[in-house]
Amino acid sequence: QVQLVESGGGSVQAGGSLRLSCSASGRSGSTYNMGWFRQTPGMVRDLVATIRWSGDSYYYAESVKGRFTISRGYAKNTVYLQMNRLTPEDTAVYYCAASDGSTRSWSIRANDYDYWGQGTQVTVSS
């Protein structure tokens, strides 16, 4: 069983920064495509950013391009989301997601991710 543990959410004023972290554990030797999604009440879960298991491909939602950066840690099954120049529109619950890179193609669709974290709240005040 793969578990994703997130950290780093919180409250910040507009223009500020936060860094989210996510670690995947459970299957030794596995590498994962990993991504961040976010969701607000009554809305679907939207992609924020994703990174391929190899670390050589990235994808960002248009709304966060130039402000957010996704990266992998030295431990390959760790992923970070550096969020800069935050706006109130970034307020949401942020979820880490992962799929097995050996059996799943890298994807930007939420349905293609098999494992999810518990979510971490990000609140940006104006």
C-alpha positions in Angstrom: 0.0 0.0 0.0 1.4 3.4 -1.0 0.9 6.3 1.4 1.4 9.9 0.6 2.2 12.3 3.4 1.9 16.0 2.7 3.1 19.0 4.7 3.6 22.7 4.3 0.1 24.3 3.9 -1.0 27.3 5.9 -2.2 30.8 5.7 -0.3 33.6 4.0 -1.0 37.1 2.7 -1.3 37.8 -1.0 2.1 38.1 -2.6 3.6 35.6 -0.1 5.1 32.2 -0.6 4.5 28.7 0.7 6.3 25.4 0.0 4.4 22.1 0.0 6.1 18.7 0.4 4.9 15.2 -0.3 6.6 11.9 0.4 5.5 8.5 -1.0 6.2 5.4 0.9 5.2 1.8 0.8 6.9 0.0 -2.1 10.6 -0.1 -2.1 12.3 0.5 -5.5 9.2 2.0 -7.1 9.3 5.4 -8.7 6.2 7.5 -9.2 4.8 10.1 -11.4 3.8 12.8 -8.9 1.6 15.8 -9.0 -0.3 18.4 -7.1 -4.0 19.1 -7.5 -6.2 21.5 -5.7 -9.9 21.7 -4.9 -12.3 24.3 -3.6 -15.8 23.6 -2.2 -18.2 22.5 -4.8 -15.6 22.4 -7.6 -13.7 19.6 -9.3 -10.2 18.7 -8.4 -7.9 20.6 -10.8 -4.3 19.9 -11.7 -1.8 22.4 -10.5 1.5 20.8 -11.6 2.9 17.3 -12.3 6.3 15.8 -12.8 7.2 12.6 -14.5 8.8 9.8 -12.5 12.2 10.5 -14.3 12.1 14.1 -13.3 12.7 15.3 -16.9 9.1 16.4 -17.8 6.9 18.9 -16.1 3.4 20.3 -16.7 1.8 23.4 -15.1 -1.7 24.7 -15.1 -1.8 28.1 -17.0 -2.9 29.9 -13.8 0.3 29.0 -11.9 2.9 29.2 -14.7 5.7 31.4 -13.7 4.7 31.4 -10.0 4.8 27.8 -8.9 7.6 25.3 -9.3 7.4 21.5 -8.9 10.5 19.6 -8.2 11.6 16.2 -6.9 13.7 15.7 -3.9 17.0 13.8 -3.6 14.8 10.9 -2.5 13.0 10.3 -5.7 9.7 9.7 -4.2 9.5 13.1 -2.6 8.0 16.1 -4.5 7.8 19.7 -3.6 5.6 22.6 -4.8 7.1 26.0 -4.3 4.4 28.6 -4.6 5.3 32.2 -5.0 3.3 35.4 -5.6 0.2 33.7 -4.1 -3.2 35.3 -4.7 -6.5 34.7 -3.0 -7.5 32.6 -6.0 -4.9 30.1 -5.0 -6.9 29.3 -1.8 -7.8 25.6 -1.9 -7.1 22.3 -0.4 -4.0 21.0 -2.2 -3.6 17.2 -2.8 -0.5 15.3 -3.6 -1.1 12.5 -6.1 1.1 9.6 -7.4 1.0 6.9 -10.0 3.4 4.0 -10.5 5.9 5.1 -13.2 6.5 1.5 -14.3 2.9 0.8 -15.0 1.2 4.1 -15.7 2.0 6.7 -18.3 2.6 10.2 -17.1 -0.6 12.1 -17.2 -2.2 15.4 -16.3 -5.6 13.8 -15.6 -6.6 13.2 -12.0 -8.2 9.8 -12.9 -4.8 8.5 -13.9 -3.4 8.9 -10.4 -3.9 5.9 -8.1 -2.7 7.3 -4.8 -3.7 10.5 -3.0 -2.6 12.4 0.1 -5.0 13.6 2.7 -4.9 17.2 1.5 -3.4 20.3 3.0 -5.2 23.7 3.2 -3.7 26.7 1.6 -5.4 30.0 2.5 -4.3 33.3 0.9 -5.7 36.5 2.3 -5.9 39.8 0.4 
